[in-house]
């Protein structure tokens, strides 16, 4: 008796969403970086807006991901990341407008916190595959945040281009995760057809 093809794993729709999500996060990060190092450098107002938009986009992305994967209650690390990212966007706006405290200080605190939450989310999704890149990204974000905090006193008003390398590493890790999940889906499909 020939065994019937194994059904798709129950996590396939979730993996499909995560592949789309990670690809989108990578693309938006690359677009942000390009704007930051070109227009953001030449026009300080645009650079300031980009600094506010970066954590605001992170908040929106965390909300969308949580909504697609069981809601905020089922994803507490993303709920916390959403809250921290919204507060960061407001704090960055206040720092840019008032110059009362360094923008890099705000980004440092945010990178440490959001990196920790991203690491927790990656560990929670480990069985889905491709999460090692998210875990590394979260850990690197924590380290980058500590570096920003150390630099905050020396650099009082950083341009968006100062944050661009941090965004670049995030884009890289999101892209790696998307490719990993795409390859996993292809292997599962090949196995199902061969079975």
N, C-alpha and C positions, 0 to 999 in steps of 0.2 A: 504494500500500500504506500503510495507516494504521500509524504506529508504535505499538508496544505501550506500555502505561503503564510509566514507569520504576519499577524496584523501589525499595522503601524504602532509604535509605542504610544502610550497614552499621552506622553508629553509632546508629541509632534506639533499640535497647534501652538502650544506654548513656545516651542523651539522656533517655529515659523515667525511668531511675533517677535521673539528676542532677536532673531536674525535681522528682521526689518528695523527693529528698535536700535540695535547696535550700529547698523549701517547708517541710519539717519543721524545718530549721535556723532559718528565719525565725519559725515559729510558737513553737518552744521559746524562742527569744530574747525574743520579745514577752511570753510568759508569765513568763519570768525577770525581765524589766524590771518588769512589773506587781507581781510579788511583792516585788522589791527596793525599789520606791518606796512600797509600802504596808506590808505585814507586816514586811519587812526593816528599815524605818525605826522601827517601833514596838517590835519585839522584837529586840534585839541578837543573841541566840542564833540566831534565824532568819536574820538578816543574815549572820552568820558562816558558817552552813551554806550559804547561797546563794553566798557568795564561794568556797567550796570546790567546790561543784557546778558552777560555771561552767566552769572548765578541765577538770573531770572529764567533763562532757558533751562538751566539744570533743574530748577524747581518744576517747571512745566513738564520736562521730560520724565522726571520721577513720578509726577502725578499720572501721566499717561501710561507709564509702564505699570504702576500699581493698579490702575483701573483695569488694565488688560489682564492682570494676573491675580485677580481675587480681591482687589480693593485695598485701601490703605490699612484697614484693620488686619488684613492677612499679611501685610508687608510692613511691619513696624519700622524696620530700618529705612525704608523709602519714605514713610510718613515723616520720620524725624529729619531725613535728608531734605524733603520738601520744605519743612518749616525752617530749617537752618538756611537753606538757599534763598528763601523769600526774605528772611531777616537780613541776610548778607546783601541782597540786591538793594534793600532799603539803606543799610549801613554804608554801602559803597556810594549810593547817591548822596547821602549826608556828608560823607568824607569829601566827595568831589565838590559839592556845593559850598561847604563851610570851611574846608581845609583844617578842621579842628583836630583831626587825627589822620595818620597816614593810611592811604588806600591799601598799601601792601600789608599793613597790620590786619585789616579786615579780611583780605584774601588769605593771609596765613592762618587765621583762626578757622575760616571756612574750609580751607584745603585739609586741615587736620580733621575737622569734624566730618565733612562729607566723605573724605577718604576712608575714615573708620566705618561709616555707614555703608559705603560701597563695598568695602571688604566684607562686612557682615552679610550683605545681600549676595555677594558672590559665593560665600561659604554656604549660605542657605540654598543656593541653586546648584551646588556642586554636581549633583547627580545628572543634571541636564547636559553637562559637557560644555567645554569652552569657557568655563568660569575661572580657570587658573589665571587667565589674562585680566579678568575683573578683580581678582584678589590681588594680583601684582599691581594693578592700577591703583587700587585703594591704598595699598601699602606705600606706593610711591607718592601718592597724594599727601599722605600723612607726613612723609619726609620732606616733600616740597613745601608744605605748610610750615614746618619747623624752620626751614631755610628762609621763607618769606618773613617769618616772625623775627628771625635774627637780623635780617636786612632792613626791617621796617624803620628803624631809627635813622638809618643812613640815607634811605631813599624816601623822601617825603611825598612826592607826587609822581608815581610811576606812570608811564604811558602804557597803553594796552599792549604794546609790543613787549614789555617786561613780562607780562603774563603769558604771552604767546607760546613759549617753549613748554610751559605747564599744560596748556591746551593741546599742544602738539602730541605730547605723550598720551594724553587722554584719547585723542583721536586715533592714535596708533593702537592702543589697547582695545578700543571699541571695534576697530576694523579687524583686528586679529580674532576677536570673539565672533564677529559676524561670519568671517571666512571659516572658522572652526565649525560653527553650527551648520553652515552650508555644506561643508564637506561631510559632516556627520549625517545630514539628511540624504546626501547622495549615496553614501555607503549603505544606509538603511534601505533605500530604494533598490539599490543593486542587489542586496541580500534578499529582499522580498521577491524580486523578479527571478533570481537564481533558485530560490527555494521552491 
